[in-house]
Amino acid sequence: MSINFEQFAASNKAAVDSLLAVANTALVTAERIAALNLGAARNALEGSTSAAKAVLEVKSPNEAVALQSSMVQPAVDKAVDYSRSLYEISSDSQQQLTKMLEAQFADFQKQVSGLVAQAAKAAPAGSESIVATMQNAINSANAAFSNMTAMTKQFTETAQANVAAATKAATAATKMK
């Protein structure tokens, strides 16, 4: 069996391109999280400054209680918004990486199927059971990957529903007080 250097070079280029795509996704995600954290820190500093000024202007215990009550809902809203944004960033990154993985697996499937087809053509008489075993192994791997993909999608949908429910419950709970 001879080595096809063009296929080898193309395979290496595809591997490098895949690694660069994953690295780029990771950097974009880190950049988005850093921006989110910087914005949250800026908002926290502004909120603390405003709260300190408001506390200094309080003249009675009733005003202090009213001030405290008025600060709870905005703080909860900011925490919920931060959590939602962080979840969205993570979810977007996960979806991009999943798409890349699915595309790479599809390419891998094509290559392996092509190799099995070549092996079947070149196989000596009597080796049909070995080729059939290889094909069964490929089919099992494909089924396992499909199951894993379906479970990941189901987990993601469940997590999104839980985040939405928790956000709604947290917001509703603070509005009742």
C-alpha positions as CSV (number, residue, x, y, z in Angstrom):
1,M,0.0,0.0,0.0
2,S,1.5,3.3,-1.0
3,I,1.3,6.6,0.8
4,N,-0.6,9.3,-1.0
5,F,1.3,12.5,0.1
6,E,-1.5,14.8,-1.2
7,Q,-4.0,13.0,1.0
8,F,-1.6,13.1,3.9
9,A,-1.0,16.9,3.5
10,A,-4.7,17.5,3.1
11,S,-5.3,15.6,6.3
12,N,-2.7,17.5,8.2
13,K,-4.1,20.8,6.9
14,A,-7.6,19.8,8.0
15,A,-6.3,18.9,11.5
16,V,-4.5,22.2,11.9
17,D,-7.5,24.1,10.6
18,S,-9.7,22.3,13.2
19,L,-7.3,23.1,16.0
20,L,-7.2,26.8,15.0
21,A,-11.0,26.8,14.9
22,V,-11.2,25.4,18.4
23,A,-8.6,27.8,19.7
24,N,-10.4,30.7,18.1
25,T,-13.7,29.7,19.7
26,A,-12.0,29.4,23.0
27,L,-10.4,32.9,22.7
28,V,-13.7,34.5,21.6
29,T,-15.4,32.9,24.6
30,A,-12.7,34.1,27.0
31,E,-13.0,37.6,25.5
32,R,-16.8,37.6,25.9
33,I,-16.5,36.4,29.5
34,A,-13.8,39.0,30.3
35,A,-16.0,41.7,28.9
36,L,-19.0,40.5,30.9
37,N,-16.9,40.4,34.1
38,L,-15.5,43.8,33.5
39,G,-19.0,45.2,32.9
40,A,-20.3,43.5,36.1
41,A,-17.4,44.9,38.1
42,R,-18.0,48.4,36.7
43,N,-21.7,48.1,37.6
44,A,-20.9,46.8,41.1
45,L,-18.6,49.7,41.7
46,E,-21.2,52.2,40.5
47,G,-23.9,50.5,42.6
48,S,-21.7,50.4,45.7
49,T,-20.9,54.1,45.2
50,S,-24.6,55.0,44.8
51,A,-25.6,52.8,47.8
52,A,-22.9,54.4,50.0
53,K,-24.1,57.9,49.1
54,A,-27.7,56.9,49.7
55,V,-26.9,55.4,53.1
56,L,-25.1,58.6,54.1
57,E,-28.3,60.6,53.4
58,V,-30.5,58.4,55.6
59,K,-32.1,60.3,58.5
60,S,-34.2,57.6,60.2
61,P,-34.5,53.9,60.6
62,N,-37.6,53.8,58.4
63,E,-35.7,55.5,55.6
64,A,-32.9,52.9,56.1
65,V,-35.4,50.0,55.8
66,A,-37.0,51.6,52.7
67,L,-33.6,52.1,51.1
68,Q,-32.6,48.5,51.8
69,S,-35.8,47.3,50.3
70,S,-35.4,49.4,47.2
71,M,-31.9,48.0,46.6
72,V,-32.8,44.3,46.7
73,Q,-34.7,44.0,43.4
74,P,-32.1,45.8,41.3
75,A,-29.3,43.6,42.8
76,V,-31.2,40.4,42.1
77,D,-32.0,41.6,38.6
78,K,-28.3,42.3,37.9
79,A,-27.3,38.9,39.3
80,V,-29.9,37.2,37.1
81,D,-28.8,39.1,34.1
82,Y,-25.2,38.2,34.7
83,S,-26.0,34.6,35.2
84,R,-28.1,34.5,32.0
85,S,-25.4,36.2,30.0
86,L,-22.7,33.8,31.3
87,Y,-25.0,30.9,30.5
88,E,-25.6,32.2,26.9
89,I,-21.9,32.6,26.3
90,S,-21.2,29.1,27.5
91,S,-24.1,27.7,25.5
92,D,-23.0,29.5,22.3
93,S,-19.4,28.2,22.8
94,Q,-20.7,24.7,23.4
95,Q,-22.9,24.8,20.3
96,Q,-20.0,26.0,18.1
97,L,-17.7,23.3,19.4
98,T,-20.4,20.6,18.9
99,K,-20.9,21.7,15.3
100,M,-17.1,21.4,14.7
101,L,-17.0,18.0,16.3
102,E,-20.0,16.8,14.3
103,A,-18.4,18.0,11.0
104,Q,-15.1,16.4,11.9
105,F,-16.8,13.1,12.8
106,A,-18.7,13.2,9.5
107,D,-15.4,13.6,7.6
108,F,-13.8,10.8,9.7
109,Q,-16.8,8.6,8.9
110,K,-16.3,9.2,5.1
111,Q,-12.6,8.5,5.3
112,V,-13.1,5.3,7.3
113,S,-15.9,4.1,5.0
114,G,-13.7,4.8,2.0
115,L,-10.8,2.8,3.6
116,V,-13.1,-0.1,4.4
117,A,-14.5,-0.1,0.8
118,Q,-10.9,-0.1,-0.6
119,A,-10.0,-2.9,1.8
120,A,-13.0,-4.9,0.7
121,K,-12.1,-4.5,-2.9
122,A,-8.4,-5.5,-2.3
123,A,-9.3,-8.3,0.3
124,P,-8.5,-11.8,-0.7
125,A,-11.3,-14.3,-1.1
126,G,-12.6,-15.6,2.2
127,S,-12.0,-12.4,4.1
128,E,-15.6,-11.2,3.8
129,S,-16.3,-11.9,7.5
130,I,-13.4,-9.6,8.5
131,V,-14.8,-6.8,6.3
132,A,-18.3,-7.3,7.7
133,T,-16.9,-7.1,11.2
134,M,-15.1,-3.9,10.4
135,Q,-18.3,-2.5,8.9
136,N,-20.3,-3.5,12.0
137,A,-17.7,-1.7,14.2
138,I,-18.1,1.4,12.1
139,N,-21.9,1.2,12.3
140,S,-21.7,0.8,16.1
141,A,-19.4,3.8,16.4
142,N,-21.8,5.9,14.3
143,A,-24.7,4.8,16.4
144,A,-22.8,5.6,19.6
145,F,-21.9,9.0,18.3
146,S,-25.5,9.7,17.3
147,N,-26.8,8.6,20.7
148,M,-24.2,10.9,22.4
149,T,-25.2,13.8,20.2
150,A,-28.9,13.3,21.0
151,M,-28.2,13.0,24.7
152,T,-26.1,16.2,24.6
153,K,-28.9,18.1,22.8
154,Q,-31.4,16.8,25.4
155,F,-29.1,17.9,28.3
156,T,-28.7,21.3,26.7
157,E,-32.5,21.8,26.3
158,T,-33.1,20.7,29.9
159,A,-30.4,23.0,31.2
160,Q,-31.9,25.9,29.2
161,A,-35.3,25.2,30.7
162,N,-33.9,24.9,34.2
163,V,-32.1,28.2,33.8
164,A,-35.2,29.9,32.6
165,A,-37.3,28.5,35.4
166,A,-34.7,29.4,38.1
167,T,-34.5,33.0,36.6
168,K,-38.3,33.3,36.7
169,A,-38.5,31.9,40.2
170,A,-35.7,34.2,41.6
171,T,-37.3,37.3,40.0
172,A,-40.8,36.4,41.2
173,A,-39.5,35.7,44.7
174,T,-37.8,39.1,45.1
175,K,-40.9,40.9,43.7
176,M,-43.1,39.3,46.4
177,K,-41.0,40.8,49.2
